[in-house]
Amino acid sequence: MDYISTTCVIAGGGPAGLMAGYLLARAGVDVTVLEKHKDFLRDFRGDTIHPSTLEIMHELGLLERFLNLPHSEIRHLTVEIGRQKFTVGDFARLSTRCKFLGLMPQWDFLDFLAHEARKFPHFRLLMQTEARDLLMSGKRMAGVLAKGPSGAVLVRAGLTIAADGRHSILRDKSRLPKKEIGAPFDVLWLKLPTQRGDPVDIVGRVMGGQFFVMLWRDAYWQCALGIPKGSFDEIRREGITGFRARLRSIAGFARDRVETVTGFDQVKLLTVAVDRLEQWARPGFLCIGDAAHAMSPVGGVGVNLAIQDAVAAANILGPVMRRGAPKLADLKKVQRRREWPTRVVQWAQVAAQNRIIAPTLRAARTPEPPLVLKLLQRYPALQRIPAQLVGVGVRPEHVRFETDMVHLGQPRLEIVPPPVVIPIHQHRR
């Protein structure tokens, strides 16, 4: 078994985990991030880079280099209901530096962030290392037991942050109370090829009891087909021919490309869950991002909220961790800062799910466009409101904690004897 001592260990190398790791290391805090995969190359992850995230990249001095990476820029949110097209949001009306929504493969975003974080001597990223259990010393969490490429790894830390997603192992081990909100639909992710002349845009379409979203990814469209909750097995029983017929009826200009879907192995099920922890922290332990609140894909704001959580956590805990391990009261400040925006966004998502998506999926016809869409068309100035909610969010965070140049020494990586800690499930017994 390998033993590592660090000030903060973060489980999960997604947007929340890497952003929190970058910011804490930038502030002089010794950070170890654990990522269970060997790389970030996974399809069907959130690829949206919101204007608020681009604002954070500017505050960190990374924006110019970041925008040199291949990406597309979306300046309007549109939706098609039947044969009618509506502009829902206009990012040009935002007060942010970048007045667009960026589309970039998430692996490029994570690779960039990891590359920049490695420039800080207090940052280390362990790939192929999965946090499997929490460690406990007395009444306080004291790190994690992990599985690495060469065996077991014990990481002793003053703070453990769970950023390991909606299926968080550490959240489940912590037994923090969770509120299940639920969703009436699931999403099937798939790819369709792009062609010359395609719109470089986000395409949302509602027709004939179905809804379909297409995200331009240069070489292909990343597509999401909404289906009634738990209906994927029934769809598979219809066979791939029946599934392609579904796609053809909703794919619009891409209907002639659905033949490229030759089997269900090209289709990935996202079981939509909406929940949030009632309590985000225990002594020595904090959940952020999807580990604290699983979001609906409605609006595509999950990545934005996760990054906002990371910035708030670094702002609040960075100064504290320079002096020592944070107290539970410090960790609760992160929840107080971020819980209200989470509740507001989830309220809006659930309203959209229950009033628009669920009735659409139950019906066998194209719904009548809601009044709000007609108002947005008639009064374009109102399009700033949806753009603000999607692109910036509620209570956006800004980088507040500057780098302490005194702490830019050599990274601290200690091989230490086993600390006096035991797995939390053994502690309970």
C-alpha distance (Angstrom), angle and dihedral (degrees) to the residues before:
residue distance angle dihedral
M1 . . .
D2 3.80 . .
Y3 3.80 118.9 .
I4 3.80 123.4 -152.3
S5 3.79 128.5 -178.6
T6 3.80 117.7 -157.2
T7 3.78 138.8 155.1
C8 3.83 94.3 -123.9
V9 3.79 130.7 13.7
I10 3.81 118.4 -164.1
A11 3.79 120.4 -162.2
G12 3.80 110.5 -148.8
G13 3.81 131.7 37.9
G14 3.79 96.8 -142.3
P15 3.82 126.1 115.5
A16 3.82 94.4 -71.2
G17 3.80 95.8 44.2
L18 3.80 97.6 45.1
M19 3.80 94.2 42.8
A20 3.82 91.3 50.1
G21 3.80 90.2 46.2
Y22 3.81 92.8 48.9
L23 3.81 93.8 49.0
L24 3.80 96.0 45.5
A25 3.82 92.5 46.8
R26 3.80 88.7 47.9
A27 3.80 87.3 56.0
G28 3.80 92.4 52.8
V29 3.81 98.0 -99.8
D30 3.81 116.2 138.8
V31 3.83 105.7 -118.6
T32 3.79 134.2 -177.2
V33 3.81 118.1 -168.8
L34 3.82 119.4 -163.0
E35 3.81 119.2 -154.7
K36 3.81 117.9 -178.1
H37 3.82 96.6 -153.2
K38 3.79 126.4 73.0
D39 3.84 91.5 -125.9
F40 3.80 140.9 -3.4
L41 3.82 95.9 -104.7
R42 3.81 102.6 124.3
D43 3.79 126.9 132.5
F44 3.77 128.7 -131.5
R45 3.78 98.2 33.6
G46 3.78 123.6 135.6
D47 3.81 105.7 -75.8
T48 3.79 98.9 179.5
I49 3.81 119.3 116.6
H50 3.78 104.9 -163.9
P51 3.81 125.1 -147.1
S52 3.81 88.6 -112.2
T53 3.82 90.4 55.8
L54 3.80 90.1 48.6
E55 3.81 87.6 51.4
I56 3.80 89.1 55.4
M57 3.81 90.6 49.2
H58 3.81 88.0 53.4
E59 3.81 91.7 50.3
L60 3.81 88.3 52.8
G61 3.82 92.7 49.7
L62 3.82 91.7 -116.0
L63 3.79 102.5 105.6
E64 3.80 100.1 96.1
R65 3.81 94.0 49.7
F66 3.80 91.1 42.3
L67 3.79 94.1 53.9
N68 3.80 89.8 52.0
L69 3.81 86.2 73.7
P70 3.83 115.5 92.8
H71 3.79 109.3 -87.6
S72 3.77 142.4 138.6
E73 3.79 127.1 -125.9
I74 3.79 122.7 -135.5
R75 3.80 114.9 -162.0
H76 3.79 100.4 173.3
L77 3.79 135.5 39.4
T78 3.79 112.1 -141.0
V79 3.79 135.8 178.9
E80 3.79 130.9 -167.8
I81 3.79 119.2 -148.1
G82 3.75 108.6 -173.8
R83 3.78 105.4 -46.6
Q84 3.81 95.1 -24.7
K85 3.80 121.1 97.4
F86 3.81 122.7 -156.4
T87 3.79 132.0 -171.1
V88 3.79 105.5 -136.0
G89 3.80 103.1 176.8
D90 3.82 136.9 16.9
F91 3.81 113.6 -157.7
A92 3.81 91.1 -170.7
R93 3.80 87.0 77.0
L94 3.82 93.9 61.0
S95 3.79 122.8 106.0
T96 3.82 92.8 -135.4
R97 3.79 124.1 113.5
C98 3.82 92.1 -116.0
K99 3.79 110.4 48.1
F100 3.77 96.7 -164.4
L101 3.77 142.9 69.7
G102 3.79 111.1 -113.3
L103 3.79 123.3 -139.7
M104 3.79 113.3 -156.2
P105 3.81 131.2 149.2
Q106 3.78 105.2 -96.2
W107 3.81 91.5 -130.1
D108 3.83 89.0 63.0
F109 3.80 90.9 50.6
L110 3.81 92.3 48.4
D111 3.82 93.5 44.7
F112 3.80 89.6 51.7
L113 3.80 93.3 48.6
A114 3.81 92.6 46.5
H115 3.82 91.2 49.0
E116 3.80 91.7 52.0
A117 3.82 93.1 44.3
R118 3.82 91.7 53.5
K119 3.79 88.4 64.5
F120 3.81 88.1 72.7
P121 3.81 113.5 81.3
H122 3.80 91.5 -142.1
F123 3.82 94.6 60.3
R124 3.79 127.8 88.0
L125 3.79 128.9 170.3
L126 3.81 119.0 -159.7
M127 3.80 111.6 -161.7
Q128 3.81 122.9 -159.4
T129 3.79 87.7 26.2
E130 3.79 117.5 122.6
A131 3.81 124.6 -169.1
R132 3.80 105.9 -128.7
D133 3.79 105.1 171.2
L134 3.78 143.9 7.6
L135 3.79 124.0 -112.2
M136 3.76 121.7 -140.0
S137 3.77 132.6 -160.0
G138 3.78 110.7 -172.4
K139 3.81 105.8 -45.7
R140 3.79 94.6 -25.2
M141 3.79 131.7 88.5
A142 3.79 108.2 -118.3
G143 3.82 105.6 -175.3
V144 3.79 138.4 -67.1
L145 3.75 144.0 -69.7
A146 3.81 108.2 -130.8
K147 3.78 139.5 -178.0
G148 3.80 114.3 -129.6
P149 3.81 133.4 -178.7
S150 3.82 91.3 -88.7
G151 3.78 99.5 37.0
A152 3.78 141.2 -80.9
V153 3.81 121.2 2.0
L154 3.80 124.7 -166.0
V155 3.81 113.2 -158.5
R156 3.78 116.5 -168.0
A157 3.82 113.1 -159.7
G158 3.76 141.6 165.1
L159 3.81 89.4 -136.0
T160 3.79 130.9 24.7
I161 3.82 117.3 -161.1
A162 3.80 119.0 -164.3
A163 3.80 109.0 -148.5
D164 3.80 94.6 148.7
G165 3.78 98.1 122.4
R166 3.77 139.3 -110.6
H167 3.82 91.1 -41.5
S168 3.80 91.7 50.8
I169 3.79 113.5 173.1
L170 3.78 92.8 -163.1
R171 3.80 93.1 50.1
D172 3.79 89.4 54.0
K173 3.80 91.6 46.9
S174 3.80 90.7 51.0
R175 3.82 91.7 55.0
L176 3.77 92.0 -144.3
P177 3.83 110.1 171.4
K178 3.80 114.1 -98.8
K179 3.79 132.7 -163.2
E180 3.81 114.9 -142.3
I181 3.81 112.8 -148.3
G182 3.80 100.2 168.2
A183 3.79 136.2 -159.5
P184 3.83 132.2 -120.4
F185 3.79 95.0 -138.6
D186 3.79 145.6 46.6
V187 3.80 129.2 -151.2
L188 3.79 131.1 -127.3
W189 3.81 113.7 -152.2
L190 3.79 120.7 -155.2
K191 3.81 142.0 147.6
L192 3.78 131.4 -112.3
P193 3.82 122.3 -175.9
T194 3.78 121.5 -107.0
Q195 3.78 123.4 -129.3
R196 3.77 135.3 -160.5
G197 3.80 110.2 -80.3
D198 3.81 95.8 29.3
P199 3.82 115.6 139.4
V200 3.80 113.0 -101.6
D201 3.75 92.7 -136.7
I202 3.78 148.0 93.3
V203 3.78 107.7 -83.7
G204 3.80 119.0 -158.9
R205 3.79 118.5 -178.1
V206 3.82 132.6 -178.3
M207 3.79 118.0 -172.6
G208 3.80 140.9 139.4
G209 3.79 96.0 1.5
Q210 3.82 93.9 -48.4
F211 3.78 136.9 98.4
F212 3.79 125.2 -155.4
V213 3.81 132.1 -176.5
M214 3.81 125.0 -164.6
L215 3.81 123.9 -164.7
W216 3.81 116.6 -165.7
R217 3.81 111.7 -126.2
D218 3.84 100.7 172.9
A219 3.83 97.9 -115.2
Y220 3.81 95.1 37.1
W221 3.78 145.5 3.9
Q222 3.79 115.6 -105.9
C223 3.80 101.7 -143.1
A224 3.79 133.0 -164.6
L225 3.80 121.3 -162.8
G226 3.79 115.5 -167.3
I227 3.80 115.8 -139.6
P228 3.82 133.1 177.5
K229 3.80 112.5 -85.1
G230 3.80 112.1 -81.8
S231 3.83 95.8 3.8
F232 3.82 99.3 116.2
D233 3.82 94.0 97.3
E234 3.81 90.0 54.3
I235 3.81 90.5 49.7
R236 3.80 91.3 51.2
R237 3.80 90.1 51.8
E238 3.81 87.6 59.3
G239 3.80 87.7 62.6
I240 3.77 130.9 -129.8
T241 3.82 91.7 -71.4
G242 3.79 91.0 59.3
F243 3.80 90.8 45.2
R244 3.79 91.9 52.5
A245 3.82 88.7 51.0
R246 3.82 88.1 56.2
L247 3.78 90.8 51.0
R248 3.78 93.3 45.9
S249 3.80 91.5 56.1
I250 3.81 93.8 54.1
A251 3.84 106.7 26.6
G252 3.82 95.9 84.7
F253 3.81 112.1 -169.4
A254 3.84 89.8 10.2
R255 3.81 95.6 55.0
D256 3.81 92.9 108.4
R257 3.84 90.6 58.0
V258 3.80 99.3 59.7
E259 3.82 90.1 94.4
T260 3.81 86.6 76.9
V261 3.82 87.2 73.3
T262 3.79 98.7 84.4
G263 3.80 101.3 165.2
F264 3.77 145.3 5.7
D265 3.80 89.9 -103.1
Q266 3.83 84.4 79.0
V267 3.81 91.0 56.8
K268 3.82 122.5 79.6
L269 3.80 122.0 -160.6
L270 3.81 117.7 -138.0
T271 3.79 107.6 -164.8
V272 3.79 100.6 -150.1
A273 3.79 115.1 -134.5
V274 3.78 129.5 176.3
D275 3.79 116.2 -166.9
R276 3.78 142.2 127.0
L277 3.76 137.0 -158.9
E278 3.77 116.4 -107.2
Q279 3.79 87.7 -150.7
W280 3.81 119.6 29.3
A281 3.80 99.6 -171.2
R282 3.75 148.2 44.0
P283 3.81 125.2 -177.1
G284 3.80 105.8 -60.4
F285 3.81 93.9 1.7
L286 3.83 135.4 90.2
C287 3.80 135.1 174.5
I288 3.81 122.2 -149.6
G289 3.81 136.2 170.1
D290 3.78 118.6 9.9
A291 3.81 89.8 -13.6
A292 3.82 86.8 67.4
H293 3.79 98.4 34.2
A294 3.80 128.3 9.8
M295 3.80 108.2 -148.8
S296 3.78 131.5 -152.5
P297 3.83 114.4 -113.7
V298 3.83 87.4 -120.6
G299 3.80 105.8 122.9
G300 3.81 93.2 4.6
V301 3.81 92.2 -110.6
G302 3.81 101.5 133.1
V303 3.81 94.9 98.6
N304 3.80 91.4 47.5
L305 3.81 92.4 52.7
A306 3.81 91.2 47.5
I307 3.80 92.0 53.4
Q308 3.81 91.3 45.8
D309 3.83 88.6 53.5
A310 3.81 89.9 52.2
V311 3.80 93.2 50.7
A312 3.81 92.3 47.8
A313 3.81 91.2 48.3
A314 3.81 92.0 51.0
N315 3.81 92.7 45.8
I316 3.81 92.6 51.5
L317 3.79 101.8 35.0
G318 3.82 102.3 33.1
P319 3.83 96.2 78.3
V320 3.80 91.1 42.0
M321 3.81 94.7 50.6
R322 3.76 92.2 52.0
R323 3.81 85.7 66.7
G324 3.79 99.6 38.2
A325 3.78 145.0 -64.0
P326 3.82 113.9 -25.9
K327 3.78 119.6 -111.7
L328 3.78 123.5 -126.9
A329 3.82 88.6 -103.9
D330 3.82 89.0 59.9
L331 3.81 91.9 51.0
K332 3.78 91.7 49.0
K333 3.80 88.9 58.4
V334 3.81 88.7 66.3
Q335 3.79 91.0 55.2
R336 3.81 92.0 46.7
R337 3.80 89.5 51.4
R338 3.81 96.6 47.7
E339 3.79 106.7 27.6
W340 3.80 96.4 77.9
P341 3.85 94.4 53.6
T342 3.81 88.4 47.2
R343 3.80 92.1 52.2
V344 3.80 92.8 48.0
V345 3.80 93.8 50.1
Q346 3.80 93.3 44.9
W347 3.82 90.0 49.3
A348 3.82 89.6 54.5
Q349 3.81 92.0 45.6
V350 3.80 93.5 49.5
A351 3.81 90.5 48.2
A352 3.82 90.0 53.1
Q353 3.81 91.1 45.5
N354 3.78 95.3 50.3
R355 3.81 100.6 36.7
I356 3.81 102.4 35.8
I357 3.82 114.5 12.3
A358 3.81 100.7 41.3
P359 3.85 95.1 47.0
T360 3.83 89.6 46.1
L361 3.81 92.6 53.0
R362 3.81 92.0 46.4
A363 3.79 93.4 50.0
A364 3.78 125.5 76.7
R365 3.79 93.2 -148.5
T366 3.78 140.3 64.3
P367 3.82 109.6 -88.6
E368 3.78 124.5 -124.4
P369 3.83 109.5 -100.3
P370 3.80 108.8 -101.2
L371 3.78 119.8 -111.6
V372 3.81 92.9 -111.2
L373 3.83 91.0 64.6
K374 3.78 91.1 51.5
L375 3.81 90.5 50.3
L376 3.81 91.2 50.6
Q377 3.80 89.5 54.1
R378 3.77 94.1 46.8
Y379 3.82 94.9 45.8
P380 3.84 107.8 33.9
A381 3.81 92.2 -176.6
L382 3.81 86.9 71.7
Q383 3.81 89.5 64.1
R384 3.80 87.8 80.6
I385 3.82 90.0 72.5
P386 3.83 97.9 62.3
A387 3.82 89.2 39.4
Q388 3.81 89.5 54.3
L389 3.80 93.4 47.4
V390 3.81 94.1 47.6
G391 3.79 101.0 33.4
V392 3.79 102.2 37.0
G393 3.78 106.6 11.7
V394 3.76 131.8 -158.9
R395 3.82 116.4 -41.3
P396 3.83 98.6 -2.4
E397 3.80 116.6 -149.4
H398 3.78 128.0 -129.2
V399 3.79 130.5 -162.6
R400 3.81 106.4 -95.5
F401 3.79 104.8 162.3
E402 3.81 116.3 77.6
T403 3.79 128.0 -151.3
D404 3.79 114.5 -88.5
M405 3.80 103.9 -138.8
V406 3.82 90.9 -161.1
H407 3.78 89.0 69.9
L408 3.81 96.9 54.8
G409 3.79 93.9 104.6
Q410 3.80 128.7 116.1
P411 3.80 118.1 -46.5
R412 3.78 116.7 -100.8
L413 3.81 113.6 -124.2
E414 3.78 112.9 160.7
I415 3.76 128.1 -172.6
V416 3.78 98.9 -150.2
P417 3.79 137.4 173.9
P418 3.80 114.7 -93.5
P419 3.82 107.9 -72.5
V420 3.78 118.7 -129.1
V421 3.80 94.7 -93.5
I422 3.79 135.1 117.9
P423 3.82 133.6 -163.5
I424 3.76 109.6 -81.9
H425 3.83 94.5 -122.9
Q426 3.83 89.4 56.8
H427 3.80 89.8 47.2
R428 3.80 90.2 57.9
R429 3.79 92.6 51.3
